Amino acid sequence: MKKFKNKLSDFYKWVKGSELVELDYIDVSEDPVRPELDLEFRLGRNRKIYGLEYKGNIEGVVCIALCSEVPKSTRALEKFSSDVKENKIAIAYTIWSRKRGAGRQLLGKIRKHIEKNTDAKRFLTLSPLTPVATHFHIKNGAKLTNINSNTQNFEYTLNKKDNNE
């Protein structure tokens, strides 16, 4: 029982001590979802990379694009994030973790970041058509909104007063 309490205590220290940081570099080959997208793409117009940092280590990574429309492919993601002036939809197009629980923790932190620091009215994913992606997003409270030819979109609720505008 003492070992369990120590593990639980360590987990809560990790959860409370981790923070969201913006990254200007990642090794894209580590991305299990979209390793074909290079760093230039991920840091293009209206696209950013964030990490979950704990004690100097990056425990998880998420790539976000602000888009004008909900993309159904990475090609549409590039177009909808690059060609417009008003981007009101935040799209997480890849997320992975290096530590158990980091994906969920990162998702919560990026959601709060989007709520506080962007004009986004919606937060969706551009996820692969895999059972792992489906299970992860449903388990974390998202609703499936589209099944596309090679991707699927899940939507997370944003807690903004003006969210329904």
DRENPA-3360 file (N, C-alpha, C; in nm, 2 decimals, always signed):
BEGIN
1 = MKKFKNKL = +0.08/-0.12/+0.00/+0.00/+0.00/+0.00/+0.09/+0.13/+0.00 ~ +0.20/+0.12/+0.07/+0.29/+0.24/+0.08/+0.35/+0.27/-0.06 ~ +0.38/+0.16/-0.14/+0.43/+0.18/-0.27/+0.33/+0.25/-0.36 ~ +0.20/+0.21/-0.35/+0.10/+0.27/-0.42/+0.08/+0.42/-0.39 ~ +0.08/+0.45/-0.26/+0.07/+0.59/-0.22/+0.19/+0.67/-0.27 ~ +0.31/+0.62/-0.27/+0.42/+0.69/-0.32/+0.41/+0.71/-0.47 ~ +0.36/+0.61/-0.55/+0.34/+0.63/-0.69/+0.24/+0.73/-0.72 ~ +0.13/+0.73/-0.64/+0.02/+0.83/-0.66/+0.07/+0.97/-0.63;
9 = SDFYKWVK = +0.15/+0.98/-0.52/+0.21/+1.11/-0.49/+0.30/+1.16/-0.60 ~ +0.39/+1.08/-0.65/+0.48/+1.11/-0.76/+0.40/+1.16/-0.88 ~ +0.29/+1.09/-0.91/+0.20/+1.12/-1.03/+0.15/+1.26/-1.01 ~ +0.09/+1.29/-0.89/+0.03/+1.43/-0.87/+0.14/+1.54/-0.88 ~ +0.26/+1.51/-0.83/+0.37/+1.61/-0.84/+0.40/+1.63/-0.99 ~ +0.40/+1.53/-1.07/+0.42/+1.54/-1.21/+0.31/+1.62/-1.28 ~ +0.19/+1.59/-1.25/+0.07/+1.66/-1.31/+0.08/+1.81/-1.27 ~ +0.10/+1.84/-1.15/+0.10/+1.98/-1.10/+0.22/+2.05/-1.15;
17 = GSELVELD = +0.33/+1.98/-1.17/+0.46/+2.04/-1.20/+0.49/+2.06/-1.35 ~ +0.40/+2.00/-1.43/+0.43/+2.01/-1.58/+0.37/+2.14/-1.63 ~ +0.43/+2.19/-1.74/+0.38/+2.31/-1.80/+0.38/+2.30/-1.95 ~ +0.29/+2.38/-2.01/+0.29/+2.38/-2.16/+0.39/+2.48/-2.21 ~ +0.47/+2.44/-2.30/+0.57/+2.53/-2.36/+0.57/+2.53/-2.51 ~ +0.59/+2.64/-2.57/+0.60/+2.65/-2.72/+0.74/+2.60/-2.76 ~ +0.74/+2.52/-2.87/+0.87/+2.46/-2.92/+0.90/+2.51/-3.06 ~ +1.03/+2.54/-3.08/+1.06/+2.58/-3.22/+1.14/+2.46/-3.29;
25 = YIDVSEDP = +1.15/+2.35/-3.22/+1.22/+2.23/-3.28/+1.16/+2.10/-3.22 ~ +1.14/+2.01/-3.30/+1.12/+1.87/-3.26/+1.18/+1.78/-3.36 ~ +1.21/+1.65/-3.32/+1.25/+1.55/-3.42/+1.13/+1.49/-3.47 ~ +1.09/+1.53/-3.60/+0.96/+1.49/-3.66/+0.95/+1.34/-3.68 ~ +1.07/+1.27/-3.68/+1.07/+1.13/-3.70/+1.01/+1.05/-3.57 ~ +1.00/+1.12/-3.46/+0.94/+1.07/-3.34/+0.79/+1.07/-3.34 ~ +0.73/+1.14/-3.43/+0.59/+1.16/-3.44/+0.53/+1.03/-3.50 ~ +0.45/+0.95/-3.42/+0.39/+0.83/-3.47/+0.27/+0.85/-3.56;
33 = VRPELDLE = +0.22/+0.97/-3.56/+0.10/+1.00/-3.63/+0.13/+1.05/-3.77 ~ +0.21/+1.16/-3.78/+0.24/+1.22/-3.91/+0.39/+1.26/-3.92 ~ +0.48/+1.15/-3.92/+0.62/+1.18/-3.93/+0.66/+1.24/-4.07 ~ +0.57/+1.23/-4.17/+0.60/+1.29/-4.30/+0.59/+1.44/-4.30 ~ +0.53/+1.50/-4.20/+0.52/+1.65/-4.20/+0.65/+1.71/-4.14 ~ +0.72/+1.78/-4.22/+0.85/+1.84/-4.18/+0.83/+1.95/-4.08 ~ +0.94/+2.00/-4.03/+0.94/+2.10/-3.93/+0.89/+2.24/-3.99 ~ +0.93/+2.26/-4.11/+0.88/+2.38/-4.18/+0.73/+2.39/-4.19;
41 = FRLGRNRK = +0.67/+2.27/-4.22/+0.52/+2.27/-4.23/+0.46/+2.30/-4.09 ~ +0.52/+2.23/-3.98/+0.46/+2.25/-3.85/+0.48/+2.39/-3.79 ~ +0.57/+2.46/-3.84/+0.60/+2.60/-3.80/+0.55/+2.70/-3.90 ~ +0.47/+2.66/-4.00/+0.42/+2.75/-4.10/+0.32/+2.85/-4.05 ~ +0.26/+2.93/-4.14/+0.17/+3.03/-4.10/+0.05/+2.97/-4.02 ~ +0.03/+3.02/-3.90/-0.08/+2.98/-3.81/-0.07/+2.84/-3.76 ~ +0.06/+2.79/-3.76/+0.08/+2.66/-3.70/+0.19/+2.66/-3.60 ~ +0.17/+2.59/-3.49/+0.27/+2.59/-3.38/+0.29/+2.45/-3.32;
49 = IYGLEYKG = +0.40/+2.44/-3.25/+0.43/+2.31/-3.18/+0.43/+2.34/-3.03 ~ +0.37/+2.26/-2.95/+0.37/+2.27/-2.80/+0.42/+2.14/-2.74 ~ +0.49/+2.16/-2.63/+0.53/+2.04/-2.55/+0.48/+2.05/-2.41 ~ +0.48/+1.94/-2.35/+0.45/+1.93/-2.20/+0.58/+1.90/-2.14 ~ +0.63/+2.01/-2.06/+0.76/+2.00/-2.00/+0.75/+1.97/-1.85 ~ +0.83/+1.88/-1.81/+0.84/+1.85/-1.66/+0.99/+1.83/-1.63 ~ +1.04/+1.91/-1.54/+1.18/+1.90/-1.50/+1.28/+1.90/-1.61 ~ +1.25/+1.98/-1.71/+1.34/+2.00/-1.82/+1.33/+1.90/-1.93;
57 = NIEGVVCI = +1.23/+1.80/-1.92/+1.21/+1.70/-2.02/+1.07/+1.73/-2.09 ~ +1.07/+1.70/-2.22/+0.94/+1.71/-2.29/+0.88/+1.58/-2.29 ~ +0.76/+1.57/-2.22/+0.69/+1.44/-2.20/+0.59/+1.41/-2.31 ~ +0.55/+1.52/-2.38/+0.45/+1.50/-2.48/+0.45/+1.62/-2.58 ~ +0.40/+1.60/-2.70/+0.40/+1.70/-2.81/+0.27/+1.70/-2.87 ~ +0.22/+1.83/-2.91/+0.10/+1.85/-2.99/+0.13/+1.96/-3.09 ~ +0.08/+1.93/-3.21/+0.09/+2.03/-3.32/-0.05/+2.09/-3.34 ~ -0.05/+2.22/-3.35/-0.18/+2.29/-3.36/-0.18/+2.39/-3.48;
65 = ALCSEVPK = -0.29/+2.39/-3.55/-0.31/+2.49/-3.66/-0.44/+2.57/-3.63 ~ -0.43/+2.70/-3.66/-0.55/+2.78/-3.65/-0.60/+2.79/-3.80 ~ -0.73/+2.74/-3.82/-0.78/+2.73/-3.95/-0.91/+2.81/-3.97 ~ -0.95/+2.83/-4.09/-1.08/+2.90/-4.12/-1.19/+2.80/-4.14 ~ -1.16/+2.67/-4.17/-1.26/+2.57/-4.19/-1.20/+2.44/-4.13 ~ -1.29/+2.34/-4.11/-1.24/+2.21/-4.06/-1.18/+2.13/-4.17 ~ -1.05/+2.10/-4.16/-0.99/+2.02/-4.27/-1.02/+1.88/-4.26 ~ -1.02/+1.81/-4.37/-1.04/+1.67/-4.38/-0.91/+1.59/-4.42;
73 = STRALEKF = -0.80/+1.67/-4.45/-0.68/+1.61/-4.49/-0.57/+1.71/-4.45 ~ -0.44/+1.67/-4.45/-0.33/+1.76/-4.42/-0.32/+1.87/-4.53 ~ -0.35/+1.83/-4.65/-0.35/+1.93/-4.76/-0.45/+2.04/-4.73 ~ -0.57/+2.01/-4.69/-0.67/+2.11/-4.65/-0.63/+2.18/-4.53 ~ -0.56/+2.12/-4.44/-0.51/+2.18/-4.32/-0.41/+2.29/-4.35 ~ -0.32/+2.26/-4.45/-0.23/+2.36/-4.49/-0.30/+2.48/-4.56 ~ -0.39/+2.45/-4.64/-0.47/+2.56/-4.71/-0.55/+2.64/-4.62 ~ -0.62/+2.58/-4.53/-0.71/+2.65/-4.44/-0.63/+2.73/-4.33;
81 = SSDVKENK = -0.51/+2.70/-4.30/-0.43/+2.77/-4.20/-0.35/+2.88/-4.27 ~ -0.32/+2.87/-4.40/-0.23/+2.96/-4.47/-0.30/+3.07/-4.54 ~ -0.41/+3.04/-4.61/-0.47/+3.14/-4.70/-0.57/+3.24/-4.65 ~ -0.59/+3.24/-4.52/-0.70/+3.33/-4.47/-0.65/+3.42/-4.36 ~ -0.73/+3.52/-4.33/-0.70/+3.62/-4.23/-0.77/+3.58/-4.10 ~ -0.89/+3.52/-4.10/-0.96/+3.49/-3.98/-0.97/+3.34/-3.95 ~ -0.89/+3.30/-3.86/-0.88/+3.16/-3.82/-0.95/+3.14/-3.69 ~ -1.07/+3.08/-3.69/-1.14/+3.06/-3.57/-1.16/+2.92/-3.52;
89 = IAIAYTIW = -1.09/+2.83/-3.59/-1.09/+2.69/-3.55/-0.95/+2.64/-3.52 ~ -0.93/+2.59/-3.40/-0.80/+2.53/-3.36/-0.81/+2.38/-3.39 ~ -0.70/+2.34/-3.46/-0.70/+2.20/-3.50/-0.57/+2.13/-3.45 ~ -0.59/+2.03/-3.37/-0.47/+1.95/-3.32/-0.46/+1.84/-3.43 ~ -0.35/+1.84/-3.50/-0.33/+1.74/-3.61/-0.23/+1.63/-3.58 ~ -0.17/+1.64/-3.46/-0.09/+1.53/-3.41/-0.06/+1.55/-3.26 ~ -0.06/+1.44/-3.19/-0.03/+1.45/-3.04/+0.03/+1.31/-3.01 ~ +0.13/+1.32/-2.93/+0.19/+1.20/-2.88/+0.26/+1.22/-2.75;
97 = SRKRGAGR = +0.28/+1.11/-2.67/+0.35/+1.13/-2.54/+0.46/+1.03/-2.53 ~ +0.55/+1.07/-2.44/+0.66/+0.99/-2.40/+0.65/+0.93/-2.26 ~ +0.54/+0.97/-2.19/+0.52/+0.93/-2.06/+0.37/+0.90/-2.04 ~ +0.34/+0.79/-1.97/+0.20/+0.75/-1.95/+0.12/+0.87/-1.89 ~ +0.01/+0.91/-1.95/-0.07/+1.02/-1.90/-0.04/+1.15/-1.95 ~ +0.07/+1.16/-2.02/+0.12/+1.29/-2.08/+0.02/+1.34/-2.19 ~ -0.03/+1.25/-2.27/-0.12/+1.29/-2.38/-0.25/+1.36/-2.32 ~ -0.30/+1.30/-2.22/-0.42/+1.36/-2.16/-0.39/+1.49/-2.09;
105 = QLLGKIRK = -0.28/+1.49/-2.02/-0.24/+1.62/-1.95/-0.21/+1.73/-2.06 ~ -0.15/+1.69/-2.16/-0.12/+1.79/-2.27/-0.24/+1.84/-2.33 ~ -0.34/+1.75/-2.36/-0.46/+1.79/-2.42/-0.54/+1.89/-2.33 ~ -0.54/+1.87/-2.20/-0.61/+1.97/-2.11/-0.54/+2.10/-2.11 ~ -0.41/+2.10/-2.11/-0.33/+2.23/-2.11/-0.34/+2.30/-2.24 ~ -0.34/+2.23/-2.35/-0.35/+2.30/-2.48/-0.50/+2.36/-2.49 ~ -0.59/+2.29/-2.44/-0.73/+2.34/-2.45/-0.74/+2.47/-2.37 ~ -0.69/+2.47/-2.25/-0.69/+2.60/-2.17/-0.61/+2.71/-2.24;
113 = HIEKNTDA = -0.50/+2.67/-2.30/-0.42/+2.77/-2.38/-0.50/+2.83/-2.49 ~ -0.57/+2.75/-2.57/-0.65/+2.79/-2.68/-0.76/+2.88/-2.63 ~ -0.83/+2.85/-2.52/-0.94/+2.93/-2.46/-0.89/+3.07/-2.42 ~ -0.77/+3.07/-2.36/-0.72/+3.20/-2.31/-0.64/+3.29/-2.41 ~ -0.58/+3.22/-2.51/-0.48/+3.29/-2.59/-0.51/+3.30/-2.74 ~ -0.63/+3.25/-2.78/-0.66/+3.26/-2.92/-0.81/+3.31/-2.94 ~ -0.84/+3.34/-3.06/-0.98/+3.38/-3.09/-1.06/+3.26/-3.14 ~ -1.00/+3.14/-3.13/-1.07/+3.02/-3.17/-1.20/+3.00/-3.10;
121 = KRFLTLSP = -1.30/+2.96/-3.18/-1.44/+2.94/-3.13/-1.46/+2.79/-3.12 ~ -1.37/+2.71/-3.19/-1.39/+2.56/-3.18/-1.25/+2.50/-3.17 ~ -1.25/+2.38/-3.11/-1.12/+2.30/-3.10/-1.15/+2.16/-3.15 ~ -1.09/+2.12/-3.26/-1.11/+1.99/-3.32/-0.98/+1.92/-3.35 ~ -0.98/+1.80/-3.39/-0.87/+1.72/-3.43/-0.87/+1.69/-3.57 ~ -0.76/+1.66/-3.63/-0.75/+1.59/-3.76/-0.67/+1.46/-3.73 ~ -0.75/+1.36/-3.70/-0.69/+1.23/-3.65/-0.69/+1.12/-3.75 ~ -0.60/+1.03/-3.74/-0.60/+0.92/-3.83/-0.72/+0.83/-3.80;
129 = LTPVATHF = -0.75/+0.74/-3.90/-0.86/+0.65/-3.88/-0.81/+0.52/-3.81 ~ -0.78/+0.53/-3.69/-0.73/+0.42/-3.61/-0.81/+0.40/-3.48 ~ -0.82/+0.28/-3.43/-0.89/+0.26/-3.30/-0.82/+0.33/-3.19 ~ -0.69/+0.34/-3.19/-0.62/+0.41/-3.09/-0.66/+0.56/-3.08 ~ -0.67/+0.63/-3.19/-0.71/+0.77/-3.20/-0.85/+0.78/-3.15 ~ -0.94/+0.70/-3.20/-1.08/+0.70/-3.16/-1.10/+0.68/-3.01 ~ -1.03/+0.58/-2.96/-1.04/+0.56/-2.81/-0.99/+0.67/-2.73 ~ -0.87/+0.72/-2.77/-0.81/+0.83/-2.70/-0.90/+0.96/-2.69;
137 = HIKNGAKL = -0.96/+1.00/-2.80/-1.04/+1.12/-2.80/-1.17/+1.10/-2.74 ~ -1.24/+0.99/-2.76/-1.37/+0.96/-2.69/-1.35/+0.95/-2.54 ~ -1.24/+0.88/-2.50/-1.21/+0.87/-2.36/-1.19/+1.01/-2.29 ~ -1.13/+1.10/-2.37/-1.10/+1.24/-2.32/-1.21/+1.34/-2.34 ~ -1.33/+1.29/-2.38/-1.45/+1.38/-2.38/-1.48/+1.44/-2.52 ~ -1.42/+1.40/-2.62/-1.45/+1.46/-2.75/-1.56/+1.39/-2.82 ~ -1.62/+1.45/-2.91/-1.73/+1.40/-2.99/-1.68/+1.38/-3.14 ~ -1.71/+1.27/-3.20/-1.68/+1.25/-3.34/-1.77/+1.33/-3.42;
145 = TNINSNTQ = -1.71/+1.42/-3.51/-1.79/+1.50/-3.60/-1.79/+1.46/-3.74 ~ -1.68/+1.41/-3.79/-1.66/+1.37/-3.93/-1.58/+1.24/-3.94 ~ -1.62/+1.16/-4.03/-1.53/+1.05/-4.08/-1.50/+1.08/-4.22 ~ -1.37/+1.10/-4.26/-1.33/+1.14/-4.39/-1.27/+1.01/-4.46 ~ -1.21/+1.03/-4.58/-1.16/+0.91/-4.65/-1.03/+0.86/-4.57 ~ -0.95/+0.95/-4.52/-0.83/+0.90/-4.45/-0.81/+0.95/-4.31 ~ -0.90/+1.03/-4.26/-0.89/+1.10/-4.13/-1.03/+1.10/-4.07 ~ -1.03/+1.15/-3.94/-1.16/+1.17/-3.87/-1.14/+1.30/-3.79;
153 = NFEYTLNK = -1.25/+1.37/-3.76/-1.24/+1.49/-3.68/-1.32/+1.46/-3.55 ~ -1.26/+1.50/-3.44/-1.32/+1.50/-3.31/-1.33/+1.64/-3.26 ~ -1.43/+1.68/-3.19/-1.45/+1.81/-3.13/-1.45/+1.81/-2.98 ~ -1.37/+1.90/-2.92/-1.37/+1.93/-2.78/-1.44/+2.06/-2.75 ~ -1.51/+2.06/-2.64/-1.58/+2.19/-2.60/-1.48/+2.29/-2.55 ~ -1.49/+2.41/-2.59/-1.41/+2.52/-2.54/-1.50/+2.60/-2.44 ~ -1.45/+2.64/-2.33/-1.52/+2.71/-2.23/-1.50/+2.86/-2.25 ~ -1.56/+2.91/-2.35/-1.55/+3.06/-2.38/-1.70/+3.11/-2.37;
161 = KDNNE = -1.71/+3.23/-2.31/-1.84/+3.30/-2.30/-1.90/+3.32/-2.44 ~ -1.81/+3.36/-2.54/-1.86/+3.39/-2.67/-1.84/+3.28/-2.77 ~ -1.83/+3.15/-2.72/-1.81/+3.04/-2.80/-1.92/+3.01/-2.90 ~ -2.04/+3.06/-2.88/-2.15/+3.03/-2.97/-2.17/+3.14/-3.08 ~ -2.08/+3.24/-3.08/-2.10/+3.34/-3.18/-2.08/+3.29/-3.32;
% end
